[in-house]
Amino acid sequence: MKEITILGSTGSIGTQTLEVISELKNWKVKALTAYQQTELLFKQIKKFNPEFVVVVEEEAAVELKNRLAAEPTIKTEILSGKQNLETAAAEKVDILLNAIVGFAGLEPSVAAAKAGNDIALANKESLVSGGPVLTELVKENKVKLLPVDSEHNAIFQLLKGHQSELEEIILTASGGPFFSYSREELSQVSVEDALNHPNWEMGSKITIDSASLMNKGLEVIEAHWLFDCNYEDIKVLVHPQSIVHSMIRLIDGTILAEMGPADMKIPIQYCLTYPRRSETAGNMLELDQIAALEFFQADTDKFPNLKYAYTAGKAGGTFPAVLNAANEIAVYSFLRGEIPFLAMSRVVASVLDQHHNITAPDLEDILNSDQEARRLAVEVIKEWF
Ligand SMILES: NC(=O)c1ccc[n+]([C@@H]2O[C@H](COP(=O)([O-])OP(=O)(O)OC[C@H]3O[C@@H](n4cnc5c(N)ncnc54)[C@H](OP(=O)(O)O)[C@@H]3O)[C@@H](O)[C@H]2O)c1
């Protein structure tokens, strides 16, 4: 038996990870965490019998404890508060899967790396904001950092044996629901339109980021840290079919591509079985059922977030954390209907413009920059809307 802790077990990646574990059979769950969704967490506790769970929100944790009091056979301990996410991350397991959404995932990733836990990382914000700190800790503590994100999981697989021959990384992007929209049409889109992703079922934050191309921008920065690659050597191509999950170009001009169904359980499973593979219960990709594989340049005039991510990434230091923080505020404001779709990238640009970079940040610098960027983003939104 192998042991896993899943941070963010009630989300899209978290629930799919639990499905993978059920299919693989030889895994035991050490701990699960959520922010506040106790209904689903209760079902997960009954099914997976973890040693403990963390519910960040105190009231939700009390409610869950009360519910479990009526189930004397369940011995799961219930902890609450943000600090206990780090406790969960640092408990020794075979792998820690971080599927928390947003910057909240960074400190648990840091705690896991410090404790020497191998990490399957879905929480891209850990590397986007905390890349300089997290990658050092990973090296220092000889931690295996396995990318769950389908694009990075693809690159990770493709690079085997080719690291020294790499010319460039080509990340594919679905283009989201608005790929063919004009600026005029983009100015009219609703929250519902933006949540309607053509190929992937994901949490609301990443779905909005996919529609605005910020997700691809965050992934460019994530790729920089994961594969120690210059930004000039990370390209993005829009590939609406989401069949090719990403590619690498080698120095002799050969392009290697990783293809498969748009099913996150495949990269999740690969992280858990790495370096081996297991059979999948999911659908196989039938290439003769696909009419075409198309690739287009991303239009960064229409979707400037991608441009801003390259700029922030190249500037380095605390700029990527600021990009991420401003974007988180903008996305949740959009989701609440407070700002229009196109305003999100304007908020990000304005906050980036106001930031004074710290070039070699420690964790505290990153946490402070994140806080300050959030404050500025809220201020900008209040002023404009
Ligand atoms: N979904 C995908 O297909 C996909 C693909 C590639 C990468 N990713 C990345 O994986 C991560 C998770 O994405 P997702 O789509 O699974 O998100 P999601 O469905 O929104 O789930 C987020 C999880 O994090 C928990 N959470 C939310 N805020 C938190 C906080 N402040 N502190 C601690 N926990 C918190 C949630 O708990 P509650 O349920 O209690 O709110 C939930 O368990 C993101 O970084 C995303 O970019 C996702």
The ligand as an SDF file (V2000), in Angstrom:
LIG
                    3D

 48 52  0  0  0  0  0  0  0  0999 V2000
   -9.4870   21.3320  -12.9310 N   0  0  0  0  0  0  0  0  0  0  0  0
   -8.5900   20.9810  -13.8180 C   0  0  0  0  0  0  0  0  0  0  0  0
   -8.8820   20.2560  -14.7770 O   0  0  0  0  0  0  0  0  0  0  0  0
   -7.1760   21.4580  -13.6890 C   0  0  0  0  0  0  0  0  0  0  0  0
   -6.2410   21.1420  -14.6860 C   0  0  0  0  0  0  0  0  0  0  0  0
   -4.9270   21.5410  -14.5130 C   0  0  0  0  0  0  0  0  0  0  0  0
   -4.5470   22.2580  -13.3930 C   0  0  0  0  0  0  0  0  0  0  0  0
   -5.4720   22.5720  -12.4660 N   0  0  0  0  0  0  0  0  0  0  0  0
   -5.0370   23.3500  -11.2830 C   0  0  0  0  0  0  0  0  0  0  0  0
   -5.3750   22.6010  -10.1120 O   0  0  0  0  0  0  0  0  0  0  0  0
   -5.7230   23.4830   -9.0490 C   0  0  0  0  0  0  0  0  0  0  0  0
   -7.1270   23.1230   -8.5730 C   0  0  0  0  0  0  0  0  0  0  0  0
   -8.0280   23.3680   -9.6260 O   0  0  0  0  0  0  0  0  0  0  0  0
   -9.5320   22.8080   -9.5670 P   0  0  0  0  0  0  0  0  0  0  0  0
  -10.1130   23.1140  -10.8940 O   0  0  0  0  0  0  0  0  0  0  0  0
   -9.5270   21.4110   -9.0610 O   0  0  0  0  0  0  0  0  0  0  0  0
  -10.1470   23.8110   -8.4720 O   0  0  0  0  0  0  0  0  0  0  0  0
  -11.5460   23.6950   -7.6920 P   0  0  0  0  0  0  0  0  0  0  0  0
  -12.4260   22.7070   -8.3620 O   0  0  0  0  0  0  0  0  0  0  0  0
  -12.0240   25.0600   -7.5040 O   0  0  0  0  0  0  0  0  0  0  0  0
  -11.1060   23.0640   -6.2680 O   0  0  0  0  0  0  0  0  0  0  0  0
  -10.3020   23.7830   -5.4040 C   0  0  0  0  0  0  0  0  0  0  0  0
  -10.0380   23.0270   -4.1240 C   0  0  0  0  0  0  0  0  0  0  0  0
   -9.2640   23.8620   -3.2470 O   0  0  0  0  0  0  0  0  0  0  0  0
  -10.0110   24.1080   -2.0360 C   0  0  0  0  0  0  0  0  0  0  0  0
   -9.7760   25.5130   -1.6720 N   0  0  0  0  0  0  0  0  0  0  0  0
  -10.3100   26.6290   -2.2120 C   0  0  0  0  0  0  0  0  0  0  0  0
   -9.8330   27.7300   -1.6220 N   0  0  0  0  0  0  0  0  0  0  0  0
   -8.9770   27.3100   -0.6600 C   0  0  0  0  0  0  0  0  0  0  0  0
   -8.1900   27.9630    0.3070 C   0  0  0  0  0  0  0  0  0  0  0  0
   -8.1660   29.3110    0.4180 N   0  0  0  0  0  0  0  0  0  0  0  0
   -7.4390   27.2160    1.1380 N   0  0  0  0  0  0  0  0  0  0  0  0
   -7.4540   25.8710    1.0630 C   0  0  0  0  0  0  0  0  0  0  0  0
   -8.1850   25.1850    0.1690 N   0  0  0  0  0  0  0  0  0  0  0  0
   -8.9340   25.8960   -0.6890 C   0  0  0  0  0  0  0  0  0  0  0  0
  -11.4630   23.8460   -2.3780 C   0  0  0  0  0  0  0  0  0  0  0  0
  -12.2030   23.5500   -1.2100 O   0  0  0  0  0  0  0  0  0  0  0  0
  -13.8230   23.7920   -1.1790 P   0  0  0  0  0  0  0  0  0  0  0  0
  -14.3780   22.7740   -2.1200 O   0  0  0  0  0  0  0  0  0  0  0  0
  -14.1990   23.5360    0.2270 O   0  0  0  0  0  0  0  0  0  0  0  0
  -14.0470   25.1970   -1.6250 O   0  0  0  0  0  0  0  0  0  0  0  0
  -11.3060   22.6650   -3.3430 C   0  0  0  0  0  0  0  0  0  0  0  0
  -11.0790   21.4910   -2.6030 O   0  0  0  0  0  0  0  0  0  0  0  0
   -5.6340   24.9070   -9.6200 C   0  0  0  0  0  0  0  0  0  0  0  0
   -4.3780   25.4450   -9.3140 O   0  0  0  0  0  0  0  0  0  0  0  0
   -5.7370   24.6990  -11.1310 C   0  0  0  0  0  0  0  0  0  0  0  0
   -5.0770   25.6920  -11.8670 O   0  0  0  0  0  0  0  0  0  0  0  0
   -6.7630   22.2050  -12.5740 C   0  0  0  0  0  0  0  0  0  0  0  0
  1  2  1  0
  2  3  2  0
  2  4  1  0
  4  5  1  0
  4 48  2  0
  5  6  2  0
  6  7  1  0
  7  8  2  0
  8  9  1  0
  8 48  1  0
  9 10  1  0
  9 46  1  0
 10 11  1  0
 11 12  1  0
 11 44  1  0
 12 13  1  0
 13 14  1  0
 14 15  2  0
 14 16  1  0
 14 17  1  0
 17 18  1  0
 18 19  2  0
 18 20  1  0
 18 21  1  0
 21 22  1  0
 22 23  1  0
 23 24  1  0
 23 42  1  0
 24 25  1  0
 25 26  1  0
 25 36  1  0
 26 27  1  0
 26 35  1  0
 27 28  2  0
 28 29  1  0
 29 30  1  0
 29 35  2  0
 30 31  1  0
 30 32  2  0
 32 33  1  0
 33 34  2  0
 34 35  1  0
 36 37  1  0
 36 42  1  0
 37 38  1  0
 38 39  2  0
 38 40  1  0
 38 41  1  0
 42 43  1  0
 44 45  1  0
 44 46  1  0
 46 47  1  0
M  CHG  2   8   1  16  -1
M  END
$$$$
